[in-house]
Amino acid sequence: MKSKILSIGPFLMLALLTSAWAADILGNWIVKGRSRQLNTETVFSFRVSGTELTGTVSGAEGETTIREGKINGDEISFVVIRSVLGNEMKLAYKGKVALGEIKFVRTVEGGTGKPQEFIAVREFPRDGDIPVQPTRIKPYQP
């Protein structure tokens, strides 16, 4: 019985560490792309308080506040409202956080267009962050 508990312990600890990491989206995330032969950059600035997600989305259209933001484990969702030609457009974002990136799907609520998929990458450095560099381990040679 004791050996079963000891063998489950490392897996439980790994699961707890993974779930704690997955919710760490504080800071800036960047999407770079091309639109009409122009380079574009969108910056998502996130803040988290419990399960509430707040922040801004900045790009060529200016800065817009995130609304209805939620975070649940490694999944996030929020809404951005933009004004286009005098009409309000509600953009709904859903994302899945992975190591150093967020895979997003964006839809226009009430729109007929198909969802857009894109990936945002974490901007480094954040205060206190040290980007991890891959390390090569040399084989033991007696």
C-alpha positions as semicolon CSV with decimal commas, in nm:
position;residue;x (nm);y (nm);z (nm)
1;M;0,000;0,000;0,000
2;K;0,280;0,239;0,095
3;S;0,460;0,170;-0,236
4;K;0,142;0,255;-0,431
5;I;0,117;0,592;-0,257
6;L;0,486;0,660;-0,320
7;S;0,454;0,570;-0,690
8;I;0,147;0,795;-0,736
9;G;0,311;1,088;-0,553
10;P;0,539;1,207;-0,837
11;F;0,254;1,199;-1,090
12;L;0,028;1,395;-0,857
13;M;0,301;1,653;-0,799
14;L;0,361;1,687;-1,175
15;A;-0,012;1,737;-1,236
16;L;-0,028;2,010;-0,969
17;L;0,278;2,187;-1,109
18;T;0,145;2,167;-1,464
19;S;-0,195;2,312;-1,370
20;A;-0,031;2,594;-1,173
21;W;0,194;2,679;-1,467
22;A;-0,082;2,667;-1,726
23;A;-0,267;2,961;-1,573
24;D;0,043;3,185;-1,579
25;I;-0,044;3,422;-1,863
26;L;0,041;3,748;-1,686
27;G;0,221;3,987;-1,921
28;N;0,237;4,051;-2,294
29;W;0,172;3,805;-2,575
30;I;0,244;3,897;-2,938
31;V;0,094;3,793;-3,272
32;K;0,285;3,893;-3,584
33;G;0,139;3,859;-3,930
34;R;0,078;4,015;-4,269
35;S;-0,231;4,198;-4,385
36;R;-0,261;4,352;-4,731
37;Q;0,116;4,329;-4,777
38;L;0,182;4,510;-4,448
39;N;0,348;4,362;-4,142
40;T;0,111;4,367;-3,846
41;E;0,158;4,315;-3,476
42;T;-0,108;4,264;-3,212
43;V;-0,016;4,271;-2,843
44;F;-0,233;4,106;-2,578
45;S;-0,155;4,240;-2,227
46;F;-0,307;4,013;-1,964
47;R;-0,367;4,046;-1,590
48;V;-0,523;3,771;-1,381
49;S;-0,709;3,782;-1,051
50;G;-0,840;3,438;-0,953
51;T;-1,044;3,322;-1,254
52;E;-1,095;3,676;-1,387
53;L;-0,890;3,784;-1,690
54;T;-0,843;4,154;-1,768
55;G;-0,612;4,360;-1,985
56;T;-0,591;4,514;-2,329
57;V;-0,547;4,427;-2,696
58;S;-0,329;4,670;-2,894
59;G;-0,271;4,684;-3,266
60;A;-0,313;4,899;-3,576
61;E;-0,668;4,984;-3,463
62;G;-0,544;5,117;-3,128
63;E;-0,586;4,981;-2,777
64;T;-0,907;4,810;-2,663
65;T;-1,006;4,682;-2,319
66;I;-1,068;4,312;-2,264
67;R;-1,419;4,234;-2,136
68;E;-1,585;3,922;-1,997
69;G;-1,243;3,762;-1,945
70;K;-1,221;3,420;-1,782
71;I;-0,943;3,174;-1,717
72;N;-0,999;2,808;-1,628
73;G;-0,682;2,601;-1,604
74;D;-0,512;2,634;-1,943
75;E;-0,818;2,773;-2,124
76;I;-0,896;3,143;-2,157
77;S;-1,181;3,339;-2,312
78;F;-1,263;3,707;-2,349
79;V;-1,441;3,960;-2,568
80;V;-1,316;4,276;-2,737
81;I;-1,559;4,534;-2,876
82;R;-1,437;4,745;-3,168
83;S;-1,607;5,020;-3,363
84;V;-1,594;4,967;-3,741
85;L;-1,747;5,236;-3,962
86;G;-1,966;5,348;-3,673
87;N;-2,091;4,997;-3,594
88;E;-1,992;4,792;-3,290
89;M;-1,826;4,460;-3,364
90;K;-1,791;4,204;-3,085
91;L;-1,488;3,977;-3,125
92;A;-1,489;3,663;-2,909
93;Y;-1,152;3,502;-2,833
94;K;-1,094;3,150;-2,698
95;G;-0,744;3,026;-2,631
96;K;-0,551;2,730;-2,500
97;V;-0,227;2,804;-2,318
98;A;0,074;2,584;-2,390
99;L;0,443;2,628;-2,318
100;G;0,521;2,986;-2,422
101;E;0,224;3,020;-2,657
102;I;-0,151;3,060;-2,670
103;K;-0,346;2,900;-2,956
104;F;-0,639;3,131;-3,026
105;V;-0,965;3,103;-3,218
106;R;-1,138;3,435;-3,284
107;T;-1,498;3,470;-3,400
108;V;-1,715;3,770;-3,479
109;E;-2,033;3,739;-3,276
110;G;-2,332;3,768;-3,505
111;G;-2,103;3,746;-3,809
112;T;-2,106;3,493;-4,087
113;G;-1,730;3,467;-4,146
114;K;-1,535;3,160;-4,046
115;P;-1,330;3,159;-3,723
116;Q;-0,969;3,276;-3,744
117;E;-0,695;3,071;-3,580
118;F;-0,359;3,214;-3,476
119;I;-0,086;3,173;-3,215
120;A;0,039;3,436;-2,971
121;V;0,386;3,397;-2,820
122;R;0,501;3,530;-2,483
123;E;0,705;3,848;-2,488
124;F;1,028;3,822;-2,288
125;P;1,156;3,944;-2,059
126;R;0,891;4,003;-1,798
127;D;1,003;4,144;-1,465
128;G;1,177;3,858;-1,288
129;D;1,160;3,621;-1,587
130;I;1,463;3,442;-1,715
131;P;1,403;3,288;-2,057
132;V;1,503;2,924;-2,048
133;Q;1,773;2,828;-2,295
134;P;1,796;2,464;-2,402
135;T;2,097;2,295;-2,246
136;R;2,297;2,019;-2,405
137;I;2,408;1,747;-2,172
138;K;2,739;1,592;-2,264
139;P;2,756;1,216;-2,233
140;Y;2,973;1,080;-1,956
141;Q;3,321;0,987;-2,078
142;P;3,549;0,817;-1,827
